[in-house]
Amino acid sequence: MIRGVLELAHGRDADALAAFQAADRLAARLAEPNLGVLTNRSFLMQTLVRLGETERAEQVLAGLGDQDRGSGQMRIGLAALRLAQDDPHEAIAALAPVLDGSAPVPGPAWLVQPFLLEAIARDALGDPAAAGRAAERALDLAEPDGAPFWFVLYPAPDLLRRHARHGTAHAALVAGILSLLAGRKLAPPPAGPQLPIEPLSESELRVLRYLPTNLSGPEIAGELSVSLNTVRTHLRHLYAKLGTHRRARGRRARPCPGPAGPLPALGPGCACWLRVGRAGSGRRVRAARGAR
């Protein structure tokens, strides 16, 4: 799943789809259910939507049982599908249980996306006040870690510009997101061959697998039975090897040859996945436990 997320961040939707499909096939062979299965399937569904494969996305949803189909992750995927089908009313209906907490999601970072989709849907229905409230809530949740991934995955620059003009407590974050979106459209690919860098170690790969779960640094340390300082050291090495920095946004990372092949170069907006949430940022997520 990590590979798919990185491919999405780079804008390589077809490669992301292949990665999510591979993870889905692997999950089908697990003896016990894994908390990451629905998360991966939601990403798979949303990637199909991004590729215009809405019928296949419907098939993914139809293949689930009622309980899984009603989960928070899959409701978010359904909302993205309904927006792609120009049905904002149904998108809002799908999101309602997620936003009221009756269909929980893996962690607080996942709530950025449903609030953003709610804002996009409300905006499409001509309700700027409701769209502004939802957009501000999405920004509230994204601000602590400065994580713009969802805003890049579901770009709504006009909505964000209008929201900034009417007042927001997150002007700097909005400006950064708009800069990322503009850069993604306008920046040409880097010329010439990329310089090779040192492969990720096994310990660094274990830390990398936990980053999308939104576990805090101390929580990742507890999961791996190491000290917080060890986790921080691995993170510093990760940032260096991936050619990014925790305070840099939109900086391209160089390919990182690893045990399973080279990781993709990271495009604008991907640095958010290389951030670790603050301690106490929400419910612990155990989805990555099986990745040790």
Summary of the structure (lengths in Angstrom):
residues: 292
radius of gyration: 18.4
end to end distance: 14.2
largest distance: 52.5
contacts: 934
relative contact order: 0.12
helix: 64%
strand: 3%
